[in-house]
Amino acid sequence: MEAILLLSTAGSLKPMRLSILSHQSHSQNRALARKIIRTWKQEVCSNGKDNYVDCVPLIHSLSRQKMPLVAQELLLEMKSDGLVPSNSTLSAVMLCHAHNGLIPQADAIWDEMLNSSFVPSIQVVSELFDVYGNMGCFGKVNEIVGQISSRNLGLLPEVYSLAISCYGKGGQLKLMEDTVKEMVSRGFPIDSATGNAFIRYYSIFGSLTEMETAYGRLKRSRFLIEEEGIRAMSLHI
């Protein structure tokens, strides 16, 4: 398998073509990571001053090829060489691990980012929720919501909405219900997409009584049920 490495520094992109075997040993992974760093220093950072590295396209390529261990070695080599991976690179490595089932490694990078001044983008959180939801790891989703909530980050309302959708898709009605209650208790409004998703998932996974109860709660809050939510209810009755 052959991948194109794109490393960015000072706004420029330098394409470098590297051959990567689909199955490599630990020593081969480390050797490849060192080769990438060495090439980057020679081709991109010849002045020896710029130590900021952005290699998101390469990480995405490694993730698609199911080679998260190469991405991990690359990250370790960057740090050991005194190079600073960009926030987008850290996010890409974390998602690479998550997509390939390396949850402890993904967790470690997530914790590292949260303990720094970095605020994750809502796109990163959304993709992480999708991965964990597809794996049935709803406890991880709940943990992330709690971490973001405790830090009072500005993206919390959107995170609540994403979590509600994630729980709903997985039929986790209690988690969905608890998240809606927490969202309201924090003073955040429920937007139309979230409210209608709430009704839709109750119509799919809940009993008729549960769906009617959920509808009643939203109605009492003067939430406007849109056509999608009404259609979901009518199909259930």
N, C-alpha and C positions, 0 to 999 in steps of 0.2 A: 504494500500500500504506500502511496506517495502523497504527502501533504505539502501545501504551500504555507510557509511560515510568514506571517506579517507582523512585524514589530514596529511600534510607533514611538517616536520620541520627538519632542519639540515640534509637533504637528505634522511630521513627515512619516511616510510609510515606506518600508523597504521589504520587497518580496524576496524570500529565500526559499528555494526548493530543497526539501530534505526527504530522503527515503526512510520510511518507517515500516517495520515488519508488523504484521497483525498480532503475532504472539512473540513477546520478548521477555527475557529474563530480567530480574531485578537489576543485575549489573548492566545489561543492555539499555534498560530504561534510564539508568543514571548516566551512562556514557552518552546517550542521545541528548539528555538534558544539558550536560556539560558542553556538548557540541553546539547546541542552540545558543547557549550563553556566550560561548567563545565567538561564534559567528556574529552575534549581535554586537559584541564589544568591538569587533574588527570593522564591521560594515556600518554600524549605526552610531556607535559611541566612541569613535576614534580619538576624540579629544580627552576622553577619560574623566570628564566632569559631570556629564548627565547620567544619573543612575536611576532614572525613572523609566519603568518598563510597562508597556501596554501590548499584550499579545493575545487579545480576545479572539481574533480569527483562528489562531492556532489552537487555542483551548476548545473552541467550538468544533474544529475538525477532529481533535482527539476524542471529544465526547461522542461525536457521530460514529467514530470508528471503535468505540467502546474500549478506549485506552486511557482510563482515568489515572492509572499508576504512572504513566509518563507525565501527565499533567501535574501530579503530586511531586514527582522528582524535579520537574522544572521549577515549581514553586520553592522547593527546598534549596535548590541550587541558586536561585535568585537571592534568597535571603542570606545564604552562606557567603555569597560573593559581594554582599553589601548593596545589592540592587533593591529597589523599592517597587514592588508590583502595584499597579494602579488599582483603585477601588473596583473598576470594572473587570480587571483581570482576576482579582480575588473572588468577585461574584461569579465569574465564569467558571473558575476552578471549583467553587462550592457546588454550583449547579451540575457541573460535570460529574462530581462525586455522587450527588443525589440521583441523577439520571441513571447512573450505573450501579446503584445499590450500595454505595459506600457511605452509609449514613453517619457513622462515627466521625469520618473525615469531614463530611459536609458540616456536621455539628460544630466541629472544632473551628472551622473557618468562620462560620456564622457567629460563634461566640467571640472570636478575635475581632470581627468587624464591629459587633455591638459594643465591645469594651473599648473601642477607639472612638474617635469623633465622627466616624462614618455613619451616615444614615442610608440604609438600603433603599433602593428605588422600589416603587410599587410594582414595577414589572418583574423585578427579581423575586419579591415576595409572592406575587401571583404564580410565577413558574414553580417556585418551591412548594407552594400549596398544591398545585396540580400534581407534582411528583409524589408528594406524601399522600395525597388523596387517592391517587391511582394505586398506591401500595397498601392502602388501608391504614396508614400511620396517622390516624386522626389525633392521637395524643400529641404528636409532634406539632401539628398545626395549632392545637390548643396552647401548647407551650410557647410557640412563637408569638401568638396573640398576647399572651401574658407578659412576655418579655417586652414587646413593643408598648403595651399598655403601661407597664411600670416606668417606662422612660418618657411617657407623655409625648411621643413623637408625633409630628404633625400629620403623618399619613395614617394615623390610627382609625379614623372613620372608614377610609377605603379598605384597610386591613380587616375591619369587622365585616364589611360587605363581602369581601373575598372569602373569608372564613365561613360565613353563612352559606354562600354558594357551594363551597367545597363540602361542607357537612351535608348539605341538602342532596348533592349529587350522589353522595355515598350512603344516603338513607339514614344518616345520623341525626334523627329529629330532635333528640334531647339536647345534643350539643348545639344544634342550630337554634333551638328555643332559648337555651341559656345565653347564647351569644347575642341574640336579639335583645333579651332583657338587660344584659350588661351594657349594650350599646345605648339603649334608651336611658338607663340609669346614669350614664356618663353625660347625658344631655345632647347626644348626637341624633339628628333626625334620620329617619329611615327613608331613603329615596325610593322612587317608584320601582326601579329594577330590583332592588333588594326585597321590597315588600311583595312584589308579584312572584319573585322566586320562592319566597317563604311559603306562599299559598300553593304554588305549583308543586313543590316537593312534598308538602303535606298531602296533596291530592294523589301523588304517585305512591308514596310510601306509608302514609298514615291511614287510619280508619276514617269512616265518614264522620264520626263524632269528633275525632281529633281535628279534621279539616274544618269542620264547622266552628269549633272552638277557636282555632287559629284565625279564621275569618272574622269572628266576632271581636276578637281582641284588636285586630287592625281597624275594623269598622268603628269601634268605640274611640279609637285614637284619631278618628276623622281622616284616616288614610284612604286615598282614592284608589280603589282596585281597578286596574286597567283591563282591557279586553282579554289579554293573555291569561290573567289570573281568573277571570270569570269563566273563560273557556275551559281551563283546567278543572275548575269546580264542577262545571256542568257535565264533563266527561266522567267524573267520579260518581255523580249522583245516579 
